[in-house]
Each structure stands twice: as structure tokens, then as C-alpha cells.
């Protein structure tokens, strides 16, 4: 028995080591910086302080936090409204169509993220393909401004997050027994009632997972607002990047990062508490 327990501990040693090296220790370092521990350069206090956390919830930074939440919320709503029909179609399509759509969804991941952003800038530019089609079809006479503003930011976020919303929803719906829908319709339920009473409950774990996969990365994203947004589209991720790379104010950047990590922990804890797929017999492998 002792030998068995010892063997299990030895097997756990490598993953625990790498987890501590690349996750736990960096998080502790960031947490220490956020309290100003051991930092004396640039007037930073050499000791424990909460002033960087207080600064994060004051004036301009609080407004940027709230704006980031709003951007992430709107992006999540738009992405969900577009992703659910696609996931629903995939779940009940033929295997050949299902694999084709899956291939098209995964295909952009084969290209570098920055290249995709530059391509999107080309498509959305004043002389890009989108405006050319709009002018050619007579929908508009002048180019529609879709870059360096909020519209471009939303388009970039939705484009980036769409696969992460589609795949978990499809994973949930693909396991549903279609005979349940047929039985509901045969017993006189309308298509609307069947959807809300049969289909949607099966999709809820995937919907919640997709919301987490969309909302949290959007909240901390800094590349898309930098490429597609303007001066009024600064998000908290841009502020953190500026604090580390430009202002060299590591304690304040660490405080902002710690707050974001805490928000992520809250969302994940709520998901595990209320939508844990292992408790309902469903899995989220996709």
C-alpha cells in the first residue's frame, strides 16, 4: 500500500513541478509586485501597500474597467446570437456537411493571429472588399468607416471569438438524442416549446462555456483595440500593456492583472458550481 501511494506521488511530481514553475510562481510574483513588495526603483515603495489597487478603481481607470466590461458583454451577446444557429445547424446536419463546416471554422487557426488582424484591416478599409461590395451593390455611395472606431473593435472581437462560442455549443447539441425532439413534436408540442424545453437545456452547458471562453479573453484583450480601434477604444488590456512596457510601472500593472485574474476565478468558480458538466453526465470534450 505504501509503495502504491509512493508511486502515485512520483507520477504526480512532473505535472506539479511544471504547474508550479509556469503558473503558481509567476502568479505569486505578479501578486507580490501588485503590493509593491521589494520594488524600490522609480519611487515604488519597498514594502506592503494597497495604493495600486485603490488607484485601479479611481477616475480614468475605473471608467476603462467599466468600458471593458461593456465591450466584453456586447461582444458576447453578438457572438452568441451568431454562433448558436451555426452550432444548431452543425449538430443536426449530415456527417459530411458537419465535417465541412467544422473544417471552415477551424481553418483560420492555421494562420497567425496578427496576419488575420492585418487581413481584417484590409477587408474593412475604405477601399477594401467590404466597402467595394457595398458601393457596387448601391447600398451606400461612400465608404463606410469600419476601422479605428468601436465598430471595428466589435467586428474584430466577434470574428476572433466566434469559433470559441460555436464549438462548445455544438459539442452539447451533438450529443442530444434526436428522438427526444421527435417525441415532443409527436405529442403535440410546438417547435418553439420543443426548442425551449428540450433543445435549449441540452445546449446550456455549452452556452455557458462559450460565454466564459468569449467574455474573459475579450475583457483582457489588447491587440484588437490596438489594431482596429481608435483612441477612444482603450481597454484594460491596453492599460496593463502600457504600464509594463511603456510606463514601467510594474506594481500598478500587476495590480490590474491581479484584478483580472480574480474576475476570471469568479467566473470559472460559478461555472463549476452551477454548470459542472460532470454532475449532469455530460462532457465538454470538443
Steps between C-alpha positions, in 0.01 A plus 500: 500500500780739592684417179184565296445841662866588448478404131192720455681792658796450269268501198348828616839663551569609136163675436509661845853626431411655165176642640689667782778624271284652226182593689516516878838673532428765229161573658665543841760733348231714338305499825808613692570778250140620530559570870829676429706237678874531438473774235702812571571632148309793362362607836314175558460415868721233654226328697135406513250752359147500358526828316532335160168321552338825612638669190344230280152601613544874469407742222616408152598142584161419647334635184729284286414197713127564456543561127693174466216317673250662266703408190535142623127476578386635162753280319376193687135575415575555130725195479242278670222618268714413198654180635189322625331461156827373352550249783136391473535447125821301546353277770212380279676506163630198316848378599650631177355849541591496868865425428513762224367774725730387780796525261402853398469607864840358598678616182583855623696351792757379249597863439685727740272729701680818393472403135126453546472845657689660210276313257193628684635854477537455126145369465345777712700791357343781299617334179468145632283217377207572735466865399554414135207257512280751685571772244466264200160372616377856563448453874717805564658770287800564722723260694373402842756569770566168674854551628642705787163508673272290720349320200838362400568385856170309517556342159848388604380359831210309344722363224758386756255347747250335266673158488533492879125551531395260223705199604377451861137558399537251217662253741194514727240479223682225310444258791128562520273210412296623202220260592418733791415776256296264286312375806425856613362594159299178475340573839372834373761746619577788266846551353550799729404307812714205394797730455469664843411180689721242323772655285602803704558311830743270318680803356528693828837348614649583160347847501646576843841364399490707181410812698799443729732430204381824338445744784821444697753515210318802355521679833879483504570524127726784387596407143162551331433848650857594405461389136134572425402759761565868548613717787158466667509119496769440762426193714649377823734266310651801321551675835677196647725471196587871520580475873745215441665606174476879489441649843709227666258508792505130575316522835199675345500266200520204737209633704285530188606149391416360844153653486442339160620165631263530793211567261597194295501287816151623588360408157663158498385428857142592411516275194628206704245567774188525284589349160750226576451257208632206706203531734245478220662211321601718205854562392645803327758331279522660159 
